[in-house]
Amino acid sequence: MAESASPQTASPLRGSRTILVVVAAAVVVSVVHYVDNYANYADYPVPGPDATIPAPSATVVGLAWFVFTAFGAWGVWNLLRGRVVPAVIGLALYSVSGLIGIGHYTVPGALDMPLWRQAHVVADIALGVTILVLAARLFARNRARA
């Protein structure tokens, strides 16, 4: 008698191709965004001296890309192996790479950034939201099968 796979190890997972395409797009956009943010750090608006949360340094911005992307790679690796929970965790943590871009718009002057910069920041945010939604759907869909 064949042993049935549990929802946590079932593969291939429905919707995984969409997730892979969106994550690939997010990596490309995040490279543009994070490289621009690091290389042109002084061109980005920063919070004033009385801000609750200070702006991260250029070094923190640069290192953050590697940390977030490692979570994304781990999430994809688990997704490809049918490991739902670790995939969802990795993808949700990776989504923060884009979602954190909302912070740019909490600072006065953000809307004065050039249009091309607005485009990659907004695209990064949108992809972060999309990845988080896809991760939540993956979790819910596989939880429903349990």
C-alpha positions as CSV (number, residue, x, y, z in Angstrom):
1,M,0.0,0.0,0.0
2,A,1.4,3.4,-1.0
3,E,2.0,5.9,1.7
4,S,0.3,9.2,1.1
5,A,2.3,12.4,1.4
6,S,1.4,14.8,4.1
7,P,0.4,18.4,3.2
8,Q,3.8,19.5,4.5
9,T,5.7,17.3,2.1
10,A,3.3,17.1,-0.9
11,S,5.0,18.0,-4.1
12,P,4.6,19.6,-6.6
13,L,2.8,22.3,-4.8
14,R,0.0,24.0,-6.7
15,G,0.9,27.6,-7.5
16,S,4.6,27.1,-7.0
17,R,5.4,28.3,-10.6
18,T,3.7,31.6,-9.9
19,I,5.6,32.0,-6.7
20,L,8.9,31.2,-8.4
21,V,8.2,33.8,-11.2
22,V,7.2,36.5,-8.6
23,V,10.3,35.8,-6.4
24,A,12.5,36.0,-9.5
25,A,11.0,39.3,-10.4
26,A,11.4,40.5,-6.9
27,V,15.1,39.6,-6.8
28,V,15.7,41.5,-10.0
29,V,13.8,44.6,-8.8
30,S,15.4,44.4,-5.3
31,V,18.9,44.4,-6.9
32,V,18.1,47.6,-8.7
33,H,16.5,49.2,-5.6
34,Y,19.1,48.1,-3.0
35,V,22.1,48.9,-5.3
36,D,20.6,52.4,-6.0
37,N,19.8,52.9,-2.3
38,Y,23.4,51.8,-1.3
39,A,25.3,53.6,-4.1
40,N,23.2,56.8,-4.0
41,Y,22.4,56.8,-0.3
42,A,22.7,60.6,0.0
43,D,20.0,61.0,-2.7
44,Y,17.4,59.3,-0.6
45,P,15.4,61.4,1.9
46,V,16.2,60.7,5.6
47,P,14.1,61.2,8.7
48,G,14.7,64.3,10.7
49,P,16.7,64.4,14.0
50,D,13.5,63.9,16.0
51,A,12.4,60.8,14.2
52,T,11.4,57.8,16.3
53,I,13.3,55.4,14.1
54,P,16.6,56.6,12.5
55,A,17.4,55.8,8.9
56,P,19.6,52.7,8.5
57,S,23.1,53.3,7.3
58,A,24.2,52.6,3.7
59,T,26.0,49.5,5.1
60,V,22.9,48.2,6.8
61,V,20.9,48.7,3.6
62,G,23.6,46.8,1.6
63,L,23.8,43.9,4.0
64,A,20.0,43.7,4.4
65,W,19.7,42.7,0.8
66,F,21.8,39.6,1.4
67,V,20.0,38.7,4.5
68,F,16.5,39.0,3.0
69,T,17.6,37.3,-0.2
70,A,19.0,34.4,1.8
71,F,15.5,33.9,3.4
72,G,14.0,34.0,-0.1
73,A,16.4,31.4,-1.4
74,W,15.7,29.2,1.6
75,G,11.9,29.6,1.1
76,V,12.2,28.7,-2.6
77,W,14.5,25.7,-1.7
78,N,11.8,24.4,0.7
79,L,9.0,25.2,-1.8
80,L,10.7,23.0,-4.4
81,R,11.0,20.2,-1.9
82,G,7.3,20.5,-0.9
83,R,8.0,21.6,2.6
84,V,5.2,24.1,3.1
85,V,5.8,25.6,6.5
86,P,9.5,26.4,6.0
87,A,8.7,27.7,2.5
88,V,6.0,30.0,3.9
89,I,8.3,31.3,6.6
90,G,11.2,31.9,4.2
91,L,8.9,33.6,1.7
92,A,7.2,35.7,4.3
93,L,10.6,36.9,5.7
94,Y,11.8,37.6,2.1
95,S,8.6,39.7,1.5
96,V,9.9,42.2,4.1
97,S,12.7,43.1,1.6
98,G,10.0,44.8,-0.5
99,L,7.6,45.8,2.2
100,I,10.3,47.7,4.1
101,G,10.4,50.1,1.1
102,I,7.2,51.7,2.6
103,G,9.6,53.3,5.0
104,H,10.8,55.6,2.2
105,Y,7.3,57.2,2.1
106,T,7.3,57.9,5.8
107,V,9.9,60.6,5.3
108,P,9.3,64.1,3.9
109,G,10.6,64.5,0.4
110,A,10.1,60.9,-0.7
111,L,7.6,62.0,-3.4
112,D,10.3,64.4,-4.8
113,M,12.5,61.4,-5.8
114,P,12.9,61.0,-9.5
115,L,10.2,59.0,-11.3
116,W,12.6,56.1,-12.1
117,R,13.5,55.8,-8.4
118,Q,9.8,55.9,-7.5
119,A,9.2,53.1,-10.0
120,H,11.6,50.6,-8.5
121,V,10.7,51.5,-4.9
122,V,7.0,51.0,-5.6
123,A,7.6,47.9,-7.7
124,D,9.7,46.4,-4.8
125,I,6.9,47.2,-2.3
126,A,4.2,45.7,-4.7
127,L,6.3,42.5,-5.1
128,G,6.8,42.3,-1.4
129,V,3.0,42.5,-0.9
130,T,2.5,39.9,-3.6
131,I,5.0,37.4,-2.1
132,L,3.4,37.8,1.3
133,V,-0.1,37.2,-0.1
134,L,1.2,34.1,-2.1
135,A,2.9,32.7,1.0
136,A,-0.3,33.2,3.0
137,R,-2.4,31.5,0.2
138,L,0.1,28.6,0.1
139,F,-0.2,28.1,3.8
140,A,-4.0,28.3,3.8
141,R,-4.4,26.0,0.8
142,N,-2.1,23.4,2.3
143,R,-3.7,23.8,5.8
144,A,-7.1,23.2,4.3
145,R,-5.8,19.9,2.7
146,A,-4.6,18.7,6.1
